[in-house]
Amino acid sequence: MDVIRPDPNISNEWKSEKGQNRRNRKNQVKEDGSEEMTPDETRQVRGQMELSNVSRSQIGAEETVGHLIWNQNPPAQLQNNQHRFPRPDRIHPRNAGPMFEPEYNNYPLSSSPPYIRDEESPSDPSPPPPPRKVKGRPNQPPLALSTPKPKFGFSTSAILIIIQVLIIFLFAVFVSYDMEVTANPKMEPKNQGSSGQDKENRENGGYLKFYSANNLRLHKFYPFFQDVHVMIFVGFGFLMTFLRKYGYSAVGYNMLIAAIAIQWSILCRGIFHHGLNTIPINIESLINGDFAAGAVLISFGALLGVTNPLHLVTLCLIEVFLYALNEYIGATLFGAIDIGGSMWIHTFGAYFGLALSLTMRRQKDIDTKNEGSSYNSDIFAMIGTIFLWLFWPSFNGAMATGDDQHRAVINTVLSLTGSCIFSFAASSLMCPENKFSMVHVQNASLAGGVAVGAIADLMIQPFGALLIGSLAGLLSTAGYVYISPFLQRKIGLHDTCGVHNLHGMPGVMAGFIGVIMAAIATEDQYGNSLYQQYPARAPPENSSLLRDIRDEMLSIEPGQGRTGQEQALYQLAALFTTIGIAVVGGAVTGVVLRIPFFGKVPNEFLFDDSNLWEVPENEEKDQTNVDGSTHRNGTGGNTATAGIEMSQGKRD
């Protein structure tokens, strides 16, 4: 192998002469930093690139067509001429080979002694000139080296095991079957039931009657539980598969955090409703667990593609606790009603996720074409939409009873049909060439279910349900086309799924309609069931009016004797309290997740499954959207929204 070694016998005059030659060549470079290369120089440079067997990461070079650029920062071990091998730029193309070492990556061009060839080297008295840039050819970015992937696997696995072991221990200490679930009806269970009627039945020895009556609860609630369960694990999961390279994470992480949320919510809600006493568990506990998981999944939608599993697990634990706290304040302390969770679930989850996204500030880092959909990924997302659309009446009516539940189902179906029709109409009107946008159809068609949730069991009349759904579909579509791009452009709010448009604004809309309905509700309209709809409006305990009402409806519990206007104020307070706890809680959680311990998804792996999932090697390459920009913000995802961008300017 030809090796060129420094000759200490060469005089300093030779050094000066050679240094002057280099300076002369340097002075010939034009102001833009480039000059024409001769054909011989081009062949020499290409010869170095072709003959060298060293990886580009070893020689530390930046490559463009026909030239090499060597870094100018010398490493410490090569300063003061402490070298053993020749500089790479002093090696003739014929002698280029695997002798290059990483220590030459940053060798300077101005601090080396002259070089001569070994005796076995070909008699070529002059080394080639250093390569130079080619005029008119823009420099390419540095070669992408092999970026080490963040090792979230071990830490996440360890934390998941610790969390599960901790929850098992807490369940063993605090959680027990409710009365109707206990196997031995005559055995005094650890818990004391969930109502005064339960306690009275046990004291009178009516165990068999008590259990036979309460076992009907399973037959009543389990069909609704099945529907809600499918919405959480199938509907929400597939709705978020619109990202063309993030389908594994969308469905997989959806399943993971929903499972954690169900377990954790039973404990958190039990603490607020039962203190440190034994927490009874029944079928209603599982439905409420699904509701808590829904709030977390809504927040997950705002952060889709920019978080790692450790972020999501931490987010789930914090948000479920705050969700249970907010629900306790609103439903128990304020006495507000929200049968479909428009405030407790949708509004809370949306603004918690938006505040968290704004605090984490990943918008300025996001520059990837992966944040877009493909034809197939949008079809899978549409499957999630259809599941949610079909089962949403069960979501809103699961916890209602009697005629209230009947109204909740009817009003939700009517509202969903209204939002579906208006989402198609508004999408065509707001998009160029009057084309439909899959973004709007997938999301805005569901807005009617959110907007009617807080009042689904009230006497809003069929035309009212249609009107609410239609307005919600229009509002949600306008949010995707105008509001989300505006917020992203002005304050850098990145909302991957557009949860502000599907859950946030329709949830707030439902809260305000609930305020109006509470103010105008009268006993003439509802009869004595008014006090079942608004328990806080029932007469106080031991009052003659309460006794008269109980003669007709024994299930009415004592209330606080509120007027309609007072109840409306409490509904309004519950709405603003929900938004306040969500925003503050989300911001604080965002600050926590920015701690280096939780890591950060590298920019090249944003919206990409391959970072933490085993992806098939023969994965079909989906075609990127027009510009690969944010899909759910109305700036990408289909031809229509791309046309909006071209007509109104790019919405970064």
Summary of the structure (lengths in Angstrom):
residues: 652
radius of gyration: 33.9
end to end distance: 54.8
largest distance: 118.6
contacts: 2276
relative contact order: 0.10
helix: 63%
strand: 3%
